[in-house]
């Protein structure tokens, strides 16, 4: 008499084993994708904000008026410059410095963008290092170079200052 429970032959066992391993593999891949999506959403794209040397630096101006962009910028600043204290105040000081410059209003955005860029990538602290931004812009215009190619205004100033 036959039993009600099916018996596994060698071939059917191999087939079942390969199907279960495919299922486990697909489940693992789904979990891995979900984890990477979560970690990507927690990371800030420096290129989108304009903090990479050859990214769109126009987006840096959004930091001044958008609460979400400013928060992203402050988080990047916390990660890259942990020695800075009171980061929101530092960003406020940067904008106060830029608004107080004696340059035409249509040129102030250039100073703000470069100051935001150098604050994250260099070692500038505002308002005391504001002169470095002014000098970096002056030297980049005279020498026809891209100031964003340098991570720190001091590098640009030392390279192009004639003694």
Backbone as ProteinMPNN parsed JSONL, in Angstrom:
{"seq_chain_A": "XXXXXXXXXXXXXXXXXXXXXXXXXXXXXXXXXXXXXXXXXXXXXXXXXXXXXXXXXXXXXXXXXXXXXXXXXXXXXXXXXXXXXXXXXXXXXXXXXXXXXXXXXXXXXXXXXXXXXXXXXXXXXXXXXXXXXXXXXXXXXXXXXXXXXXXXXXXXXXXXXXX", "coords_chain_A": {"N_chain_A": [[0.83, -1.174, 0.0], [0.443, 2.241, -0.765], [1.99, 5.076, 0.772], [0.639, 8.153, 2.099], [2.261, 10.31, 2.207], [4.507, 12.041, 0.161], [7.436, 10.764, -1.375], [10.839, 11.71, -1.688], [12.78, 11.739, -4.502], [16.121, 11.463, -5.747], [16.438, 13.238, -7.877], [14.187, 14.944, -7.66], [14.725, 16.065, -5.187], [17.05, 17.54, -5.699], [15.993, 19.393, -7.475], [14.14, 20.746, -5.832], [15.903, 21.791, -3.947], [17.43, 23.583, -5.516], [15.416, 25.391, -6.253], [14.697, 26.453, -3.762], [17.085, 27.689, -3.042], [17.22, 29.658, -4.967], [15.02, 31.164, -4.208], [15.853, 32.053, -1.661], [18.092, 33.504, -2.398], [16.931, 35.551, -3.985], [15.356, 36.785, -2.038], [17.333, 37.73, -0.321], [18.623, 39.558, -2.054], [16.551, 41.446, -2.412], [16.313, 42.435, 0.198], [18.831, 43.547, 0.483], [18.777, 45.562, -1.487], [16.755, 47.194, -0.434], [17.963, 48.036, 1.938], [20.163, 49.45, 0.917], [18.818, 51.478, -0.402], [17.7, 52.826, 1.757], [20.006, 53.694, 3.094], [21.074, 55.319, 1.127], [19.142, 57.299, 1.027], [19.563, 58.505, 3.43], [22.032, 59.607, 3.061], [23.641, 62.528, 1.804], [23.656, 64.012, -1.296], [26.425, 65.42, -2.404], [26.998, 66.559, -4.793], [24.53, 67.436, -5.741], [23.951, 69.532, -3.996], [25.94, 71.242, -4.639], [28.549, 71.14, -3.829], [30.716, 69.822, -4.846], [33.726, 69.995, -6.831], [33.182, 70.3, -9.656], [30.447, 70.603, -9.887], [27.07, 71.919, -10.145], [27.138, 75.052, -9.061], [25.257, 76.93, -8.632], [23.159, 75.943, -7.182], [23.968, 76.221, -4.589], [23.056, 78.635, -3.614], [20.468, 78.139, -2.855], [20.602, 77.314, -0.275], [20.474, 79.506, 1.373], [17.787, 80.302, 1.353], [16.09, 78.092, 1.508], [14.775, 75.945, 3.879], [15.116, 73.175, 4.075], [17.326, 72.657, 2.381], [19.238, 74.156, 3.694], [19.396, 72.772, 6.096], [20.416, 70.33, 5.155], [22.913, 71.259, 4.257], [24.024, 72.124, 6.698], [24.204, 69.658, 7.994], [26.107, 68.378, 6.393], [28.225, 70.047, 6.938], [28.55, 69.532, 9.675], [29.461, 66.89, 9.523], [31.813, 67.058, 7.947], [33.302, 69.078, 9.137], [33.838, 68.76, 12.098], [35.013, 70.224, 14.121], [33.929, 72.738, 14.189], [31.948, 74.919, 16.061], [28.589, 75.598, 17.022], [27.075, 75.544, 14.471], [24.717, 76.467, 12.956], [24.812, 79.203, 13.601], [27.26, 79.861, 12.487], [26.709, 79.627, 9.752], [24.824, 81.656, 9.528], [26.493, 83.853, 10.105], [28.155, 83.772, 7.896], [26.405, 84.533, 5.817], [25.722, 87.097, 6.732], [28.2, 88.355, 6.556], [28.6, 88.242, 3.751], [26.432, 89.767, 2.822], [27.155, 92.207, 3.801], [29.258, 93.06, 2.256], [31.096, 95.358, 0.247], [30.375, 95.354, -2.567], [28.852, 95.243, -5.825], [25.359, 94.347, -5.853], [24.678, 92.307, -7.654], [26.981, 90.811, -7.74], [27.314, 89.666, -5.298], [26.271, 87.1, -4.977], [28.189, 85.443, -6.068], [30.233, 85.591, -4.169], [28.925, 84.531, -1.941], [28.38, 81.884, -2.763], [30.98, 80.843, -3.149], [31.996, 81.156, -0.588], [30.337, 79.426, 0.881], [31.088, 77.025, -0.297], [33.873, 76.885, 0.307], [33.732, 76.872, 3.089], [32.761, 74.363, 3.764], [34.62, 72.663, 2.478], [37.147, 73.694, 3.033], [38.974, 75.514, 5.486], [37.694, 77.744, 6.482], [36.358, 80.246, 8.615], [33.714, 82.24, 9.597], [33.11, 85.613, 10.658], [35.806, 86.164, 10.346], [37.523, 85.025, 8.37], [36.713, 86.053, 5.982], [38.113, 87.78, 4.287], [39.771, 86.073, 2.893], [38.157, 84.829, 1.024], [37.462, 86.985, -0.567], [39.991, 87.631, -1.593], [40.609, 85.25, -2.918], [38.696, 85.257, -4.965], [39.446, 87.587, -6.318], [42.066, 86.898, -7.188], [41.455, 84.652, -8.768], [40.003, 85.816, -10.838], [41.908, 87.549, -11.957], [43.894, 85.746, -12.795], [42.452, 84.092, -14.379], [41.264, 81.566, -13.59], [39.483, 78.716, -12.255], [37.972, 79.109, -9.217], [36.759, 77.101, -7.768], [38.168, 74.85, -8.218], [39.939, 74.478, -6.267], [40.139, 73.255, -2.97], [40.487, 74.753, -0.757], [40.777, 78.139, 0.196], [43.252, 79.094, 0.917], [45.14, 77.539, -0.478], [44.795, 78.396, -3.124], [45.429, 81.125, -2.834], [48.133, 81.067, -1.926], [49.319, 79.852, -4.112], [48.964, 81.659, -6.251], [49.719, 84.193, -5.453], [51.857, 86.811, -5.988], [55.125, 87.386, -5.038]], "CA_chain_A": [[0.0, 0.0, 0.0], [1.232, 3.485, -0.85], [1.786, 6.037, 1.862], [0.089, 9.429, 1.66], [3.348, 11.31, 2.139], [5.339, 11.807, -1.02], [8.853, 10.508, -1.122], [11.721, 12.494, -2.541], [13.809, 11.039, -5.25], [17.334, 12.273, -5.881], [16.215, 14.302, -8.847], [13.239, 15.923, -7.119], [15.404, 16.75, -4.082], [17.936, 18.542, -6.312], [15.138, 20.428, -8.035], [13.626, 21.502, -4.7], [17.035, 22.504, -3.358], [17.786, 24.704, -6.381], [14.334, 26.376, -6.16], [14.769, 27.136, -2.466], [18.25, 28.568, -3.029], [16.85, 30.82, -5.776], [14.141, 31.98, -3.37], [16.685, 32.688, -0.627], [18.946, 34.493, -3.071], [16.091, 36.693, -4.351], [14.983, 37.466, -0.798], [18.53, 38.447, 0.126], [18.821, 40.691, -2.957], [15.523, 42.439, -2.089], [16.686, 43.057, 1.471], [20.024, 44.355, 0.229], [18.335, 46.759, -2.212], [16.008, 48.048, 0.498], [18.94, 48.631, 2.848], [20.957, 50.44, 0.2], [17.954, 52.628, -0.656], [17.587, 53.58, 2.999], [21.269, 54.369, 3.379], [21.221, 56.383, 0.145], [18.253, 58.401, 1.372], [20.16, 59.194, 4.57], [23.218, 60.305, 2.599], [23.363, 63.745, 1.056], [24.411, 64.069, -2.537], [27.203, 66.661, -2.407], [26.928, 67.122, -6.136], [23.256, 68.144, -5.85], [24.025, 70.77, -3.223], [26.903, 72.115, -5.306], [29.781, 71.143, -3.044], [31.792, 69.153, -5.564], [34.416, 70.993, -7.665], [32.617, 70.553, -10.979], [28.99, 70.505, -9.85], [26.36, 73.182, -10.379], [27.288, 75.848, -7.844], [24.075, 77.788, -8.479], [22.298, 75.358, -6.163], [24.427, 76.652, -3.268], [22.257, 79.77, -3.165], [19.231, 77.64, -2.25], [20.856, 77.125, 1.157], [20.088, 80.716, 2.082], [16.346, 80.507, 1.402], [15.353, 76.847, 1.707], [15.072, 75.333, 5.186], [15.599, 71.796, 3.899], [18.691, 72.712, 1.83], [20.116, 74.656, 4.75], [19.598, 71.661, 7.034], [21.353, 69.415, 4.484], [24.237, 71.892, 4.285], [24.509, 72.082, 8.078], [24.582, 68.266, 8.278], [27.386, 68.139, 5.717], [29.215, 70.809, 7.702], [28.8, 68.774, 10.916], [30.241, 65.691, 9.207], [33.135, 67.372, 7.403], [34.004, 70.026, 10.004], [33.345, 68.547, 13.467], [35.609, 71.176, 15.056], [33.129, 73.956, 14.227], [30.931, 74.992, 17.109], [27.406, 76.389, 16.687], [27.047, 75.557, 13.005], [23.727, 77.396, 12.398], [25.325, 80.564, 13.764], [28.346, 80.009, 11.51], [26.08, 79.858, 8.454], [24.263, 83.015, 9.609], [27.611, 84.799, 10.012], [28.607, 83.76, 6.509], [25.489, 85.35, 5.024], [25.873, 88.49, 7.186], [29.446, 88.846, 5.946], [28.4, 88.43, 2.311], [25.503, 90.873, 2.604], [27.822, 93.439, 4.189], [30.357, 93.376, 1.342], [30.95, 96.563, -0.573], [30.423, 94.959, -3.976], [27.499, 95.344, -6.394], [24.456, 93.268, -5.43], [24.697, 91.182, -8.586], [28.229, 90.054, -7.533], [27.311, 89.058, -3.961], [25.986, 85.667, -5.051], [29.465, 84.772, -6.325], [30.927, 85.52, -2.89], [28.192, 83.608, -1.074], [28.585, 80.505, -3.237], [32.352, 80.418, -2.877], [32.141, 81.061, 0.869], [29.688, 78.179, 1.292], [31.931, 75.936, -0.803], [35.122, 76.82, 1.079], [33.464, 76.573, 4.496], [32.654, 72.909, 3.888], [35.807, 71.964, 1.984], [38.392, 74.275, 3.532], [39.045, 75.767, 6.922], [37.271, 79.115, 6.717], [35.421, 80.543, 9.694], [33.231, 83.601, 9.345], [33.495, 86.544, 9.605], [37.247, 86.468, 10.337], [38.218, 84.572, 7.159], [36.052, 86.604, 4.811], [39.101, 88.366, 3.37], [40.336, 85.004, 2.055], [37.229, 84.623, -0.093], [37.627, 88.141, -1.447], [41.283, 87.501, -2.27], [40.517, 84.101, -3.837], [37.931, 85.7, -6.137], [40.274, 88.552, -7.046], [43.138, 86.16, -7.854], [40.896, 83.778, -9.813], [39.637, 86.662, -11.976], [43.137, 88.048, -12.578], [44.61, 84.633, -13.417], [41.491, 83.352, -15.208], [41.179, 80.18, -13.124], [38.254, 78.359, -11.559], [38.267, 79.035, -7.779], [36.208, 75.861, -7.223], [39.122, 73.767, -8.439], [40.715, 74.383, -5.026], [39.297, 72.944, -1.819], [40.781, 75.675, 0.321], [41.223, 79.408, -0.382], [44.687, 79.278, 1.188], [45.887, 76.913, -1.576], [44.713, 79.294, -4.272], [46.145, 82.365, -2.502], [49.58, 80.835, -1.906], [49.796, 79.51, -5.447], [48.885, 82.745, -7.22], [50.181, 85.464, -4.917], [53.216, 87.165, -6.457], [55.897, 87.966, -3.932]], "C_chain_A": [[0.883, 1.248, 0.0], [0.934, 4.389, 0.323], [1.312, 7.366, 1.276], [1.176, 10.492, 1.531], [4.21, 11.01, 0.935], [6.791, 11.561, -0.618], [9.671, 11.307, -2.122], [12.716, 11.589, -3.241], [15.017, 11.964, -5.317], [17.097, 13.481, -6.78], [15.275, 15.372, -8.299], [13.856, 16.688, -5.945], [16.331, 17.832, -4.623], [17.126, 19.722, -6.842], [14.594, 21.337, -6.923], [14.716, 22.361, -4.072], [17.401, 23.728, -4.203], [16.705, 25.784, -6.336], [14.41, 27.139, -4.85], [15.973, 28.069, -2.408], [17.988, 29.811, -3.878], [15.965, 31.751, -4.961], [14.947, 32.741, -2.313], [17.548, 33.785, -1.238], [18.144, 35.743, -3.432], [15.673, 37.482, -3.116], [16.148, 38.295, -0.269], [18.774, 39.686, -0.731], [17.818, 41.8, -2.686], [15.894, 43.187, -0.805], [17.885, 43.974, 1.288], [19.665, 45.648, -0.497], [17.613, 47.721, -1.283], [16.955, 48.754, 1.456], [19.747, 49.705, 2.145], [20.124, 51.661, -0.127], [17.829, 53.478, 0.592], [18.876, 54.339, 3.285], [21.512, 55.492, 2.383], [20.33, 57.565, 0.493], [18.797, 59.175, 2.565], [21.402, 59.961, 4.17], [22.802, 61.516, 1.787], [24.259, 63.754, -0.159], [25.121, 65.416, -2.615], [27.163, 67.345, -3.763], [25.649, 67.927, -6.323], [23.299, 69.487, -5.127], [24.994, 71.744, -3.879], [28.244, 72.148, -4.624], [30.921, 70.368, -3.677], [32.435, 70.155, -6.516], [33.745, 71.293, -9.002], [31.105, 70.343, -11.013], [28.372, 71.876, -10.126], [26.362, 73.997, -9.094], [26.129, 76.814, -7.636], [23.177, 77.256, -7.371], [22.751, 75.717, -4.747], [23.582, 77.806, -2.725], [20.93, 79.341, -2.543], [19.379, 77.474, -0.743], [20.376, 78.33, 1.951], [18.575, 80.804, 2.29], [15.519, 79.259, 1.672], [15.765, 76.207, 3.032], [15.654, 73.931, 5.024], [17.031, 71.783, 3.354], [19.672, 73.204, 2.89], [20.407, 73.548, 5.765], [20.574, 70.64, 6.447], [22.776, 69.968, 4.557], [24.833, 71.831, 5.692], [24.925, 70.666, 8.476], [25.913, 67.915, 7.619], [28.503, 68.838, 6.484], [29.56, 70.088, 9.004], [29.698, 67.572, 10.652], [31.663, 66.025, 8.769], [33.967, 68.273, 8.309], [33.53, 69.884, 11.445], [33.923, 69.544, 14.477], [34.825, 72.478, 15.155], [32.076, 73.864, 15.321], [29.806, 75.885, 16.615], [27.296, 76.608, 15.173], [25.958, 76.464, 12.431], [24.177, 78.857, 12.503], [26.441, 80.843, 12.759], [27.781, 80.313, 10.123], [25.45, 81.26, 8.423], [25.354, 84.067, 9.447], [28.141, 84.894, 8.578], [27.716, 84.663, 5.652], [25.535, 86.824, 5.443], [27.109, 89.117, 6.56], [29.226, 89.161, 4.47], [27.471, 89.607, 2.024], [26.134, 92.222, 2.948], [28.978, 93.844, 3.272], [30.056, 94.64, 0.546], [31.214, 96.217, -2.037], [29.006, 95.12, -4.524], [26.652, 94.122, -6.012], [24.486, 92.065, -6.362], [25.97, 90.346, -8.466], [28.228, 89.311, -6.195], [27.057, 87.555, -4.003], [27.264, 84.869, -5.299], [30.234, 84.571, -5.013], [30.243, 84.536, -1.947], [28.461, 82.158, -1.47], [29.983, 80.008, -2.901], [32.598, 80.278, -1.37], [31.507, 79.772, 1.39], [30.538, 76.977, 0.896], [33.193, 75.776, 0.053], [34.888, 76.516, 2.561], [33.367, 75.071, 4.708], [33.98, 72.238, 3.549], [37.122, 72.482, 2.55], [38.355, 74.444, 5.032], [38.609, 77.183, 7.251], [36.248, 79.182, 7.845], [35.002, 81.99, 9.493], [32.875, 84.303, 10.639], [35.001, 86.743, 9.456], [38.004, 86.031, 9.083], [37.59, 85.093, 5.874], [37.023, 87.19, 3.796], [39.708, 87.314, 2.447], [39.452, 84.749, 0.828], [37.386, 85.765, -1.097], [38.925, 88.031, -2.25], [41.262, 86.342, -3.272], [39.754, 84.499, -5.104], [38.764, 86.663, -6.971], [41.368, 87.831, -7.835], [42.607, 85.262, -8.973], [40.485, 84.592, -11.04], [40.87, 87.163, -12.717], [43.838, 86.95, -13.368], [43.721, 83.749, -14.29], [41.472, 81.846, -14.876], [39.839, 79.967, -12.425], [38.553, 78.249, -10.065], [37.736, 77.758, -7.138], [37.127, 74.666, -7.451], [39.991, 73.546, -7.202], [39.759, 74.154, -3.867], [39.427, 73.979, -0.707], [41.253, 76.997, -0.289], [42.712, 79.65, -0.159], [45.552, 78.681, 0.084], [45.938, 77.84, -2.781], [45.548, 80.551, -4.024], [47.65, 82.154, -2.527], [50.123, 80.524, -3.297], [49.888, 80.717, -6.376], [49.295, 84.114, -6.685], [51.62, 85.691, -5.375], [53.943, 87.842, -5.307], [56.937, 88.939, -4.442]], "O_chain_A": [[1.917, 1.305, 0.666], [-0.194, 4.469, 0.808], [1.554, 7.663, 0.106], [1.002, 11.472, 0.806], [4.601, 9.865, 0.709], [7.28, 12.105, 0.371], [9.244, 11.546, -3.251], [13.398, 10.778, -2.614], [14.915, 13.14, -4.969], [17.509, 14.598, -6.468], [15.531, 16.566, -8.452], [13.529, 17.857, -5.74], [16.393, 18.927, -4.064], [17.508, 20.882, -6.686], [14.591, 22.559, -7.065], [14.481, 23.514, -3.711], [17.655, 24.799, -3.654], [17.027, 26.972, -6.376], [14.206, 28.353, -4.831], [15.898, 29.131, -1.791], [18.473, 30.895, -3.555], [16.127, 32.97, -5.006], [14.737, 33.936, -2.106], [17.709, 34.86, -0.66], [18.607, 36.864, -3.217], [15.64, 38.712, -3.146], [15.962, 39.427, 0.176], [19.096, 40.749, -0.201], [18.18, 42.976, -2.721], [15.798, 44.412, -0.736], [17.942, 45.055, 1.875], [20.186, 46.712, -0.164], [17.837, 48.93, -1.341], [16.773, 49.934, 1.756], [19.993, 50.766, 2.718], [20.647, 52.775, -0.136], [17.848, 54.707, 0.514], [18.835, 55.505, 3.676], [22.095, 56.515, 2.742], [20.717, 58.714, 0.28], [18.528, 60.369, 2.704], [21.796, 60.889, 4.876], [21.742, 61.527, 1.16], [25.466, 63.531, -0.065], [24.485, 66.44, -2.865], [27.28, 68.566, -3.859], [25.658, 68.97, -6.976], [22.736, 70.47, -5.609], [24.873, 72.954, -3.689], [29.01, 73.092, -4.817], [31.998, 70.271, -3.088], [31.762, 71.081, -6.97], [33.743, 72.445, -9.436], [30.548, 69.953, -12.039], [29.082, 72.863, -10.314], [25.657, 73.66, -8.142], [26.027, 77.447, -6.585], [22.504, 78.032, -6.692], [21.99, 75.534, -3.797], [23.413, 77.936, -1.513], [20.331, 80.102, -1.783], [18.386, 77.492, -0.016], [19.918, 78.183, 3.084], [18.128, 81.33, 3.309], [14.348, 79.369, 2.035], [16.946, 75.959, 3.276], [16.572, 73.546, 5.747], [17.858, 70.993, 3.809], [20.803, 72.724, 2.971], [21.537, 73.41, 6.233], [21.454, 70.141, 7.15], [23.72, 69.245, 4.875], [26.013, 71.522, 5.856], [25.893, 70.492, 9.216], [26.747, 67.234, 8.216], [29.59, 68.288, 6.657], [30.726, 70.036, 9.396], [30.586, 67.265, 11.447], [32.612, 65.353, 9.173], [35.196, 68.24, 8.259], [32.885, 70.792, 11.97], [33.382, 69.692, 15.573], [35.023, 73.248, 16.095], [31.404, 72.844, 15.473], [30.049, 76.831, 15.866], [27.414, 77.731, 14.683], [26.244, 77.191, 11.48], [23.943, 79.649, 11.59], [26.543, 81.955, 12.24], [28.314, 81.159, 9.405], [25.535, 81.961, 7.414], [25.168, 85.056, 8.739], [28.525, 85.968, 8.116], [28.214, 85.461, 4.857], [25.4, 87.707, 4.596], [27.076, 90.256, 6.095], [29.621, 90.225, 3.994], [27.704, 90.362, 1.08], [25.699, 93.26, 2.448], [29.609, 94.876, 3.5], [28.906, 94.936, 0.223], [32.152, 96.722, -2.654], [28.051, 95.131, -3.748], [27.168, 93.013, -5.868], [24.337, 90.928, -5.914], [26.033, 89.261, -9.044], [29.053, 88.423, -5.981], [27.568, 86.816, -3.161], [27.408, 83.752, -4.801], [30.811, 83.509, -4.781], [30.915, 83.791, -1.233], [28.735, 81.312, -0.619], [30.152, 78.886, -2.424], [33.324, 79.383, -0.936], [32.081, 79.102, 2.249], [30.686, 76.029, 1.667], [33.534, 74.669, 0.468], [35.766, 75.957, 3.218], [33.84, 74.557, 5.722], [34.415, 71.335, 4.264], [38.118, 71.758, 2.542], [37.782, 73.629, 5.755], [39.109, 77.77, 8.211], [35.401, 78.303, 8.003], [35.838, 82.86, 9.248], [32.403, 83.683, 11.592], [35.436, 87.426, 8.529], [39.037, 86.62, 8.764], [37.914, 84.612, 4.788], [36.79, 87.112, 2.59], [40.116, 87.635, 1.331], [39.952, 84.486, -0.266], [37.437, 85.546, -2.307], [38.943, 88.309, -3.449], [41.838, 86.449, -4.355], [40.143, 84.107, -6.204], [38.785, 86.565, -8.198], [41.576, 88.118, -9.014], [43.248, 85.129, -10.015], [40.605, 84.109, -12.166], [40.89, 87.203, -13.947], [44.32, 87.186, -14.475], [44.191, 82.771, -14.872], [41.639, 80.991, -15.746], [39.156, 80.922, -12.056], [39.322, 77.373, -9.67], [38.21, 77.366, -6.072], [36.877, 73.583, -6.922], [40.696, 72.542, -7.104], [38.701, 74.777, -3.789], [38.574, 74.064, 0.176], [42.064, 76.975, -1.215], [43.36, 80.332, -0.954], [46.588, 79.249, -0.261], [46.994, 78.042, -3.381], [46.287, 80.991, -4.905], [48.377, 82.974, -3.089], [51.253, 80.887, -3.623], [50.797, 80.79, -7.204], [49.22, 85.102, -7.415], [52.489, 84.845, -5.162], [53.419, 88.766, -4.685], [57.678, 89.522, -3.651]]}, "name": "protein", "num_of_chains": 1, "seq": "XXXXXXXXXXXXXXXXXXXXXXXXXXXXXXXXXXXXXXXXXXXXXXXXXXXXXXXXXXXXXXXXXXXXXXXXXXXXXXXXXXXXXXXXXXXXXXXXXXXXXXXXXXXXXXXXXXXXXXXXXXXXXXXXXXXXXXXXXXXXXXXXXXXXXXXXXXXXXXXXXXX"}
